[in-house]
Structure formats: structure tokens, C-alpha cells
Amino acid sequence: MTQPYDLITMGRIGVDIYPLQTGVPLAEVETFGKFLGGSATNVAVAAARLGRRTAVISRTGRDPFGDYLHRALADFRVDDRWVTAVDGLPTPVTFCEIFPPDDFPLYFYRLPKAPDLEIRAGDLDLAAVAAARVFWMTGTGLCAEPSRTATLTALRARSAAAGSEEARGAGAGAGSAATASATAGSEGAGAAGPGVTVFDLDWRPMFWKDPDEARPHYAEALRHATVAVGNLDECEIATGVREPQACAEALLTAGVRLAVVKQGPKGVLALRANGERAEVPPLAVDVVNGLGAGDAFGGALCHGLLAGWDLERTTRYANAAGAIVASRLACSSAMPTDAEVAALLADG
């Protein structure tokens, strides 16, 4: 049997066309760089940079930009076997403006429809999805069909696998290693195992008609996830509340066992269903481009879960990874190594 992936992500992929000049409006930018992009894909890259075996489920256009993305994934050692082409739809591109320290407008070109929203349930390798030690999906994947049904199908496969694992563990005896393993995986903060499913709330208002359209689909996904990650805007969409502690508690009530609330300049709050809590302040860096910091955080969070670190260590590590990317221009190619994260934590 093939060894399960440490991490499979599912969602956006595209080409980031980022200015090589900062503090300049897009209309005046003269030089650009081309990078692999898309939130779910960047998370896979971030975890791969930290030594994890990762793959991404997504779709591109059948065009030169699609070819570029496959080459970039290979360069980053991310398995691209489930990144397939869609006839008649162009590979998405995304532009941004860079106004440090906190203004980074994004311009998505995903018309007439992004290929990554054409992921179909029947094309999923559900055995691999169910077996992955961590599975990461995003709110954007819920915004349109057939991606919505495919995403929920993947989540249900994860839930079924987790239920089977817990049943086998319970059958082996309450004090057995199997039971302990299932419990750790279900809490989402011990060593990752079957059932660790991360919902990146990933609220992008331009992909939805209004927030009310998104909320029932978010609620359904939360019932299958064990970890939820989002900033305050995203948590408010998912829960209807905005205060960080209330957001975390509402996410736990919705079904997850670990809620991670990113608070921008106030740092990160992480809360587990068993009451374990970590609140980590931001790290001081000279911000160049804040885009991609959240994806670095996500990949590093998965790395900590896979390593079985405690919640405080995992959150601090992920926070540092995000800070490093915020201090760099690019996203995917800026993802840090373990040594770079360790160095920043040592200096901090």
C-alpha cells in the first residue's frame, strides 16, 4: 500500500503576477514577477518546504500558464497528480498592489470561471483523501458547483474514515494505543492521524453573492472539520460573531475540536475543545508583502500538528513562518525552511 500523504490540500491554484516595485499603484508598475499562487496550493508548498510529503487537488487551464504551474509544483516537490486541465477555461492570474505595512489589494482574474471550481466529486481519489494524515480545504471551494459538491464529498470521506478509525480504536480497548491515537487525531493538536481535517475559512467576498449565501455551506463543512482557521472577518462569516474568544468558542460549538483565530496585529488565539489555549503575540518584522503570510502559517500549522507538538509551540511556530513570508515579496517561493523559522524564534 502506498504511504499516505502527510498533507493533501484542495482548492485554488493560479499564477500570481506581482509587482517588483512596492508603494506604486498597479497602473504605474513597470516590472512584474511570475509566481505559483492560490491559497490551498501555497499551503502545500509551505508544508513541503518544511519536509512534508504533500499533494494538491486542483485544476488549471490547458494553456502555457497551466504548464508553468506543473513545473513550479515539481520544483517545490508538491505532487501534482491531481492537478488536471479544463478545456475552454484559462488558468487564473492574480495581480496585487503592495503598500506596506498593511495594504495589499488583490485583483483576481478568474473569468468566465476558474478551472479550480470545476473539480468534480467523481474524479476524486477518495481513498487517498481519506488516508492523508491531514486534509486541508477552503471556503472558496464551496462557492460554486461542482467544486462545492466535490469539497463536501471529500469532507464526508474524511468523516467516515475518522469514524472507522475511532471504532477500531474503541474495539481494541479503552487503554490501548489505538484508542490513544484516535483521540489525539480527533483533538487536532496531537500527532496527526486519520480525521485531522482543516477548514481554512478563506472568505473572499468577490466569489459570493452575499455572506448569507455562504453561511449554510460553511456550517456544513464545519460539521466535518476538526480544525478551523481564519481571521476575524472570516470567523464572523462562519459564526456571526467577531470577538476572538467568542469566535473560537462558536467554531468549537459548530463541530471542530481546534479553533485558530488570527487577529492581525494582536496575534493569534488557538483554543481546543478540551480547554487548552494558546495566545501568541505577533513577531516584529519589516513587512514587505503580507500576502501569503496566512498560507505560510497554514503549512507550518500542519507541520506542527503532524509533529505532535503542543498547542503553544505549534501556534508560535506557525506565527513565525507567517511573519517570515510577510517580510518577503513573493508567496510560494518565499515559504521558509525549518531552519529559518527556528532562527526567527530564537531571535525573538
N, C-alpha and C positions, 0 to 999 in steps of 0.2 A: 504493500500500500504506500502511495506517495505521502511523504511527510506533510502534515498540514502547514499552511502558511501561518506565520506569526500574525500577519495583518492583511486583510483584504478590504479595500475601500471601494465605494461605489458612488459615482456622481460625475461632476463636471470635469471636462478636460478641454483645453484650448491653448491658444498662443497668446502670451502676454507681449504686447508691443509697448515697452516702457520708455519714457524719455531718458536720455542720458544727461539731461540738464535738470536741475532742481530749481524750484521757485519761479518757473517760467510757465505761462499759460500754454495749453496744448496748441493753440493757434500759432504760437511763436516758436515752438520747439523745432529744431532743425535736425537732430540726430536721435535715433531710437535704437534700442536693443531688443532682440527677439528671444523669448524665454518660454519654456514649458510652463503652462498655467492650469488653473482650475483647482478649486479648494480641495476636493477629495483626492485629486492626483498629487497635489503638493504634500498632503498628509502622508501619503505612501512614500513619497520621496524623502520626507523628513525622517520617517522611521527607518528607511533603507540606509540613509546616511549614518544612522546610529547602529547599524549592523543587523537590522531585522530583515527577514525574508518577507517581501511584500508583493502584492499584485493589486491591480486596479481594474474595475469593471466600468467601461465607458464606451463611447462611440465617437468617431471623427467623421469628417467628410472624406470622400475618395479624391484627395487632392494633394498638392505638394505640402501644404501645412500639416495634413494628416501624416504624411510620410515623415516629416520632421519630428512630430510628436513621438512616433515609434522609435526613431533613432535616439531621441532625448531620453525616453524611458529606459532604453537599453543602456545608455551611458550612466544613468543613475541606478542601475541594477534593480529596476522595478519590472516585474513580469507583466508583459503586455498581451498575453494570450487572449484576454477577454476584452481587448480594445479593438472593436471592429468598425468597418466603414459603412456609411449610409450613402447610397446613391442619391444624388439630387440635392443634398444639403451641404453647404460649405462648412468647413472646420471653423469654429468660432474664434474671433480675436477680441482681445480686451485692451483698451487703452486706459491710461491713467494720467493724472496730473500730480505732481509731487511738490507740496508746500509744507515742509517740516515746520513744527513738530507734529501737527495733528490734523492736517487737511490733505486728503488723498482721494479726490473724486475718481470714480471708476466709470468707464463708458463701455458697456457690453454690446458687442455686435453679434447677435445670436438669431438673425432673421434669415429666412422666414421661420425657422425653428432650429434649435440647436440639436445636432445629432445625439448628444448625450441624453436628450429627453426621448429618444427612440429606443432605449434599452427595453427589451421585451422579456416578460417572465419566462416564456418558453425557451429562450436562449440561455438562461442562467444555468451554471453548473452548481446546482443546489447542494450537492454533496460536498463540494469544496467550500462553498459559503458556510455551510453548517459546521464543517470541521475546523475552519480557521480559528485560531486562538483568540483573535479579536476581529470583529467586523465593524466597519465604520460607514455610516450612511449620512445623508444630508437632507435638510429641509427642501433644498432646491429640487431634489429628485422627486418630491411629492407634488410639484406644481403643475404637472401636465401628464397626460397619458401618452404612450403606455408606460412611461417611466414610473408613474405613481404605483400602478399595479405591480410592476416588477420589484420595486423597492419594498412594498408591503409583503410580497411573496417571499423575498429574501429574509425579511424580518420574521415571518411566520416559520420559515425553515429553521432559523436560529432558535426560536422559542421551542419548537418541537425537539430539537437536538438537546437543548438545555434541560427540558423536562425528562427526556430519556436518560440523560446522564445523572440527574438527581435521583430518578427512580432506581437506577442501578446502584448508586451510592447508598441509598436507604436500604436496599436489599442486602447490601454487604455488611450492614450493622452500623449502629449509630456511632460507634467509636472507631470505625475503620478509616483507613487512609482515603478510600474512595469518597466517603461522606465528607471528610475534611476538604478534599479537593473541590467537590461540587459546591460546598458552602463558600469557599474562598472565591471561586469564579463568580458565583451569583452576587456576592457583595461588590464585585468590580474593583477591589482595591488590594487583593492579594495577588498571588501568581495567577495570570490569566489562563482560563481554560474554556471549554465549551460554554456558551451562554453569555460571554462578555461582548455585549453589543452596544456600540456607541452611537448615539444620535447627536450629530452636530446640527444644532438648531438652524444655523445658516439662513437667517431671514434676509431675503433680497426682495424688497417691495416691488421692484420693476418686473418681477416674474409672476406676480399675482394681481388679481383684480382689486382685492382689498384684504385686510387681515382676517375678516370673518370667514372668507373662503378657505384660508389656510388652517384655521384652528381645529376643525374636526379631524383633518388629516394628521396634524401634529399630535393630537390626542391619541389617535390610533397607533401611531408609531411609538409613542411613549409607553404604551402598554406592552410593547415587545422589547424595548431597550432596557439595558441595565445601567447605562451611564448616559447622562445628558450634559452637553457642553454648550454654553452660549454666553454672549454678552447681555447687558441689561435690556437692550432693545429686543433681542431675540427671545430672552426669557419672558418678557412682557407679552410677546405674541403667543408664546406657548402656554402661559399660565394666567395672564390677565393682571398680574401684579408686577411691581417694579423694584421694591425694596429688596436688596440682595438676600437677606436671610429668608424673607418671605418667598422669594423666587425659588431658592433651594428647597425649602420645605414643600412648596407646591409641586415641584418636579418630582420629589420623592413620593408625594401623595399620588401623583399621576402614574407611578409604576416603576420608576428607576430606583436603583439602590445607591447610586453615587451621582450627586449633582455638582457641577462645576460652573460657577458663575464668575465671568470675567468682568471686572469693574473698572477697566481703563486705568486712570491714574491712581485709583485706590487699591489696585492689586487684584488678587484672585481669592474667592471663597470656595472651598470644597467641603461638602457635607455628605456623610454616608448615612444610610438608613439606620445603622446601629448607633448613631450619635457621634461617631468620630468626626472631628472637624479640623480643618486647616485653613488658616487665613494668612496669605503671603503678600507682603508689600511689593510694589514694583521695584525693579532694578534700574538704577540711573545709567542711561546710555545716551549718546548723542543720536537722536532719531534722524534717519535719512529717509526711510520709506516704511511706514507702518503696515503696508500691505504685505501679507504673507506671514506676519508675526503670529497670527492665530493658527495658521496651518503648522508652523514650527512647533507651537505649543501643543497642538493635537498629536503630531507624530511623537513628540517627547512624552506626552501623557501616556500614549500607548506603550512606549518603551518602558516607562516606569511600572505600568500595570503588568506587563509581561515579565519584568524582573522581580515582581513580588515585593517592591518597596512599600514602606508605609506611606500614608496619605500625605504627610508633611513633606517627606523627601520627594515624592512624585510630583507634587504641586510646585515645589521650589525649582526642581529640575526643568519642568515644562515652562515655567515662567522665565527662566534664564534662557532657554532655547528661543522663546519668542522675542526676548529683548535683543538677542544677537541678530536676528533677522531684521528687526526694526532699525538696527544700526547700519544696514547694508541696503544697496539699491535694489537688487533683484529679489525674487521669491524662491523659486525652486533651486536655483544654483547657489543661493545664499544659505541653505539649510546647514546647520552646524554639525560638526562631529562631536562625539562624546568628550574628546579632549578639550575642545573649545568650550563646551558647556561647563565642564569641571573647572576650567581655568577662570571663567567668569564667576562661578560660585565661590571659588577660593579667594578671588579678589574682593568679592562683595562681603 
